[in-house]
Structure formats: structure tokens, C-alpha cells
């Protein structure tokens, strides 16, 4: 799994710089940093309680040792969720779901490019037929990623039939992975979930579904998660993709969203480039977040 260097604006730098001993100010600064990094108040309190217990039990006074404990505590919590993409089948069928506006279409292009770096043969299905611009936008990204696309054969084609044709193409063309774009919004939320259920049923007539990935915009934090709850409840989501996890110091959202949903973060995006989506590695992430 690819590793990368993260940039979170050194959110914890001020907590540990210029101090050698742990003081009450250290704890106050650490709480502020955890909240500022979007861990959420509940998770922040849990981490602080755990660290205070460790410090008291082992009689730790060195702020550098507290920093190491923080890093290990965050890593241990992140590692409770398995970030492995389940792409063993040939083809592995991946449905990508999410509210419109989170960067779902661009994420698919970046995901396709990520898979190409591992020499996977990829085809993408443009099954978001309710949004006229979605197909052309997706076509642009697939071209940039160097992968093939299955377009609707006519305007307004049934999304499930496009998904079916994508899996058919993947099987007949010996593709490794078929990524299927889905609608992010219909007239009613219930209608959208019914449509996704139909896509699943039709696809599974030809092939099992390996992953259902929900795209979330990290900059919207808890609000974005609330918008996506219907997908989590009804779409059979198996993993999360966090986009826009950039220098906005939202690194803690990775942990809070996993704990709230019970779902692993499998891919993370930082930046606008086509190569800015990678797999998620708890050890590397915690190291870069805390320093």
C-alpha cells in the first residue's frame, strides 16, 4: 500500500515545542489541539483520559514521552479498523456512493489511477445517468487515468442496466476491477436508496460486489457524515473514502468517522491532482499527524 507524506499544519507542534515537562498547560493545549484537529469532543476526552492514566501509572514527566504515547494511542485506535481493499475477485466490482458535491466523480478517476499504479486493468461504469454532466466529467477523469469507460447507450438510460453492462464488459474483457459510479441525489432520498438497491441486485446477477465505498468530504466533518447516514444504513457500505483531507488540520476526522460509523477508512485524498488518492496506513498516518 502506498505511503505518503501528510501535511496537517503541525496541529500538535505547539503542544510539545518549547516544553520538556508535562504541566496542566500541556494537557489544556493537547485538548485544544485534539478538538482543533476534528477528533470530536467525545473521542478527544477518551484519548485524554487514556493518556492521563498512562502518565500516572508509569510516572511519566517528559513531554516527549507523552507525544510518543499520543502517537501510539491514535495509531492503536486507527488500527482497530482494517483498511484493506477487498479486490481478490476477477473482476472485483466496486460501487462508489455518496452525496453529490463530495467529489465522488473525481475520486473515481483518482481511484482508477491508483489501481493503475499496481498494474490493474480497470473499467469504469458511468451509471450516474440522472446528472447530465456526470458522464462527461467521468469520461474526462477516466481518460486522464488511462482506463476504459462504459457510457450510457442513450440519455437517461436505467442506471442498473449501465452497471450491468459494465460488469459484462469487465468479465468479457478480463478486467481486474470494475468501478461503478452511482447517483448522489434523486427527487427523494427513498427513491435514491431504492435505485441503489436495484443497481446492487442487477449487478449481483452477474458478479458479487467486492466493495461499496462511501465518499465523504473531510472538510465538512460531522455535517457531511450526517448527510451520508442514509447511504450507510441502506447501501451496504463496506468502507469510506475521505476526500480533501489536506492542510486544514482535519486529520482527527479519520478516527472519529471510523468510530461513529464502525466502517474503515480505505482511501484518503489530499489535493486536487489525479495522483492524490492513496491507500490508508494507520502507522504512517499517526506518525505524520502527531510528528
VENVEN-V579394 format. One record per residue. PHI is phi in whole degrees, 0 to 359 (NA if undefined). PSI is psi in whole degrees, -180 to 180 (NA if undefined). NEAR is the number of other C-alpha atoms within 12 Angstrom. Layout:
phi:PHI psi:PSI near:NEAR
phi:PHI psi:PSI near:NEAR
//
This chain:
phi:NA psi:133 near:20
phi:293 psi:142 near:21
phi:248 psi:156 near:19
phi:210 psi:168 near:23
phi:267 psi:130 near:21
phi:257 psi:156 near:33
phi:228 psi:108 near:26
phi:246 psi:22 near:30
phi:68 psi:23 near:22
phi:50 psi:51 near:26
phi:300 psi:-29 near:32
phi:261 psi:0 near:36
phi:301 psi:-45 near:24
phi:291 psi:-22 near:23
phi:291 psi:-40 near:31
phi:250 psi:-8 near:30
phi:278 psi:138 near:19
phi:76 psi:10 near:12
phi:224 psi:140 near:21
phi:251 psi:-33 near:17
phi:255 psi:149 near:22
phi:281 psi:125 near:28
phi:234 psi:176 near:20
phi:296 psi:-31 near:15
phi:298 psi:-37 near:16
phi:301 psi:-46 near:30
phi:295 psi:-41 near:29
phi:297 psi:-45 near:19
phi:294 psi:-37 near:23
phi:293 psi:-42 near:35
phi:299 psi:-44 near:32
phi:299 psi:-41 near:23
phi:294 psi:-42 near:35
phi:296 psi:-43 near:37
phi:295 psi:-43 near:28
phi:297 psi:-29 near:25
phi:274 psi:7 near:35
phi:68 psi:35 near:32
phi:288 psi:-22 near:38
phi:89 psi:148 near:29
phi:298 psi:-39 near:21
phi:294 psi:-48 near:20
phi:295 psi:-40 near:29
phi:300 psi:-44 near:30
phi:297 psi:-41 near:22
phi:298 psi:-44 near:23
phi:295 psi:-44 near:34
phi:298 psi:-43 near:31
phi:298 psi:-43 near:19
phi:296 psi:-43 near:22
phi:292 psi:-41 near:32
phi:300 psi:-41 near:27
phi:297 psi:-44 near:16
phi:296 psi:-44 near:21
phi:297 psi:-44 near:26
phi:291 psi:-41 near:15
phi:294 psi:-40 near:11
phi:260 psi:5 near:14
phi:53 psi:48 near:16
phi:276 psi:135 near:22
phi:237 psi:-13 near:21
phi:275 psi:124 near:20
phi:297 psi:-32 near:29
phi:295 psi:-36 near:25
phi:291 psi:-37 near:22
phi:297 psi:-39 near:36
phi:298 psi:-43 near:35
phi:298 psi:-43 near:24
phi:298 psi:-40 near:28
phi:299 psi:-48 near:37
phi:301 psi:-45 near:28
phi:291 psi:-36 near:28
phi:295 psi:-45 near:30
phi:295 psi:-43 near:38
phi:298 psi:-43 near:28
phi:297 psi:-39 near:23
phi:291 psi:-41 near:30
phi:296 psi:-38 near:36
phi:285 psi:-5 near:27
phi:291 psi:-15 near:20
phi:247 psi:131 near:29
phi:276 psi:115 near:24
phi:275 psi:6 near:29
phi:293 psi:129 near:24
phi:284 psi:130 near:31
phi:269 psi:87 near:22
phi:236 psi:44 near:23
phi:280 psi:-31 near:17
phi:289 psi:159 near:21
phi:232 psi:109 near:25
phi:278 psi:154 near:33
phi:270 psi:122 near:36
phi:263 psi:125 near:42
phi:239 psi:121 near:46
phi:268 psi:135 near:48
phi:246 psi:123 near:49
phi:235 psi:164 near:48
phi:155 psi:161 near:45
phi:292 psi:141 near:33
phi:303 psi:139 near:29
phi:102 psi:-7 near:24
phi:272 psi:-6 near:33
phi:95 psi:30 near:36
phi:297 psi:-47 near:40
phi:294 psi:-45 near:43
phi:294 psi:-34 near:39
phi:298 psi:-39 near:48
phi:298 psi:-43 near:52
phi:299 psi:-43 near:43
phi:293 psi:-39 near:41
phi:297 psi:-42 near:51
phi:299 psi:-43 near:45
phi:296 psi:-42 near:34
phi:302 psi:-45 near:33
phi:294 psi:-34 near:36
phi:296 psi:-30 near:26
phi:294 psi:-17 near:22
phi:257 psi:19 near:17
phi:60 psi:31 near:15
phi:275 psi:137 near:27
phi:274 psi:121 near:30
phi:236 psi:139 near:44
phi:234 psi:142 near:46
phi:244 psi:136 near:54
phi:254 psi:125 near:49
phi:271 psi:76 near:51
phi:265 psi:7 near:49
phi:272 psi:73 near:45
phi:275 psi:-3 near:35
phi:277 psi:-16 near:27
phi:245 psi:113 near:26
phi:303 psi:-40 near:19
phi:282 psi:-15 near:17
phi:297 psi:-41 near:32
phi:295 psi:-46 near:37
phi:293 psi:-39 near:23
phi:298 psi:-44 near:26
phi:295 psi:-39 near:40
phi:299 psi:-39 near:30
phi:297 psi:-44 near:24
phi:290 psi:-38 near:32
phi:293 psi:-35 near:36
phi:296 psi:-43 near:23
phi:296 psi:-34 near:24
phi:279 psi:-14 near:31
phi:76 psi:36 near:26
phi:234 psi:168 near:35
phi:270 psi:161 near:33
phi:225 psi:144 near:40
phi:252 psi:116 near:35
phi:263 psi:160 near:35
phi:300 psi:143 near:31
phi:280 psi:-20 near:19
phi:210 psi:160 near:17
phi:297 psi:136 near:19
phi:75 psi:16 near:21
phi:301 psi:147 near:22
phi:304 psi:123 near:26
phi:305 psi:-38 near:39
phi:297 psi:-35 near:35
phi:289 psi:-35 near:33
phi:295 psi:-42 near:37
phi:298 psi:-42 near:48
phi:298 psi:-46 near:38
phi:297 psi:-33 near:35
phi:294 psi:-46 near:43
phi:295 psi:-40 near:44
phi:301 psi:-47 near:28
phi:298 psi:-40 near:30
phi:296 psi:-41 near:35
phi:290 psi:-45 near:25
phi:288 psi:-29 near:16
phi:263 psi:9 near:19
phi:56 psi:46 near:20
phi:278 psi:152 near:30
phi:278 psi:-40 near:31
phi:223 psi:135 near:45
phi:244 psi:117 near:51
phi:257 psi:127 near:53
phi:245 psi:119 near:52
phi:285 psi:145 near:53
phi:228 psi:164 near:48
phi:292 psi:146 near:44
phi:255 psi:-11 near:37
phi:201 psi:135 near:30
phi:233 psi:-171 near:20
phi:295 psi:-37 near:14
phi:230 psi:149 near:13
phi:297 psi:-40 near:22
phi:299 psi:-40 near:17
phi:297 psi:-38 near:17
phi:295 psi:-45 near:28
phi:292 psi:-35 near:30
phi:297 psi:-40 near:23
phi:295 psi:-43 near:33
phi:296 psi:-39 near:40
phi:298 psi:-40 near:27
phi:295 psi:-43 near:25
phi:302 psi:-45 near:41
phi:300 psi:-48 near:38
phi:299 psi:-43 near:22
phi:292 psi:-43 near:25
phi:298 psi:-43 near:35
phi:290 psi:-10 near:22
phi:291 psi:-25 near:18
phi:253 psi:-31 near:24
phi:200 psi:146 near:29
phi:294 psi:154 near:25
phi:266 psi:124 near:36
phi:281 psi:-43 near:31
phi:215 psi:145 near:36
phi:240 psi:107 near:40
phi:258 psi:126 near:41
phi:262 psi:123 near:50
phi:270 psi:128 near:48
phi:235 psi:142 near:45
phi:271 psi:111 near:36
phi:297 psi:-27 near:38
phi:288 psi:-19 near:29
phi:272 psi:-11 near:24
phi:55 psi:-133 near:33
phi:297 psi:-30 near:26
phi:297 psi:-43 near:18
phi:296 psi:-37 near:26
phi:294 psi:-41 near:33
phi:299 psi:-40 near:20
phi:296 psi:-29 near:25
phi:265 psi:2 near:34
phi:299 psi:-34 near:26
phi:296 psi:-37 near:28
phi:296 psi:-43 near:39
phi:297 psi:-39 near:30
phi:286 psi:-37 near:21
phi:244 psi:-18 near:25
phi:262 psi:2 near:35
phi:67 psi:39 near:28
phi:297 psi:135 near:34
phi:250 psi:-16 near:34
phi:194 psi:165 near:39
phi:246 psi:148 near:46
phi:239 psi:121 near:46
phi:259 psi:121 near:45
phi:259 psi:163 near:43
phi:58 psi:36 near:37
phi:270 psi:70 near:39
phi:254 psi:-148 near:30
phi:286 psi:16 near:22
phi:278 psi:8 near:26
phi:65 psi:31 near:32
phi:264 psi:21 near:37
phi:303 psi:-34 near:45
phi:295 psi:-19 near:44
phi:298 psi:-28 near:46
phi:302 psi:-48 near:52
phi:288 psi:-45 near:42
phi:295 psi:-37 near:36
phi:289 psi:-34 near:42
phi:294 psi:-43 near:32
phi:291 psi:-35 near:24
phi:286 psi:-36 near:23
phi:263 psi:-23 near:27
phi:74 psi:14 near:22
phi:246 psi:143 near:31
phi:281 psi:145 near:37
phi:281 psi:123 near:43
phi:252 psi:-27 near:38
phi:220 psi:146 near:40
phi:226 psi:140 near:42
phi:241 psi:137 near:44
phi:220 psi:110 near:35
phi:103 psi:176 near:24
phi:257 psi:-11 near:18
phi:288 psi:159 near:21
phi:291 psi:-20 near:29
phi:265 psi:14 near:28
phi:264 psi:21 near:31
phi:238 psi:128 near:38
phi:222 psi:169 near:39
phi:292 psi:163 near:34
phi:254 psi:127 near:37
phi:237 psi:109 near:32
phi:307 psi:-43 near:36
phi:298 psi:-49 near:25
phi:295 psi:-42 near:25
phi:297 psi:-47 near:36
phi:296 psi:-39 near:33
phi:298 psi:-45 near:30
phi:287 psi:-32 near:29
phi:290 psi:-47 near:41
phi:268 psi:-33 near:37
phi:89 psi:NA near:29
//
